Amino acid sequence: MDWTATGGLFDWTLEFLISRLSNRAIAGQLQEIVDNNLGSLWLHELPGSAQQEIIGHLRNGLISAGEEQLPDTEQKRVVLGHLQELVDATHAAGFPERSGP
């Protein structure tokens, strides 16, 4: 699954996940990506349970968190559109549906 975003939006998205993940080791890996400006996450390299949890959070909270937390600027709709592209990519990549994160 590929998703291209600015560095700031990518980091914001990882921080959204970091605060919600139950697996703190995986959250730590995501924090390292942010801290070191690595700019990419290979979801398929994570354990299946972490993949499912991440997909659940993306599908069931990313857009509402963006609406709530991102600054109200003239670009906010564009940024929310990029977040929606990520959510849509989880479906296109064939990740199964879950009832929640």
Secondary structure as GFF3:
##gff-version 3
##sequence-region A 1 101
A	DSSP	alpha_helix	7	18	.	.	.	ID=ss1
A	DSSP	alpha_helix	24	35	.	.	.	ID=ss2
A	DSSP	three_ten_helix	43	45	.	.	.	ID=ss3
A	DSSP	alpha_helix	48	59	.	.	.	ID=ss4
A	DSSP	alpha_helix	62	69	.	.	.	ID=ss5
A	DSSP	alpha_helix	76	92	.	.	.	ID=ss6
###
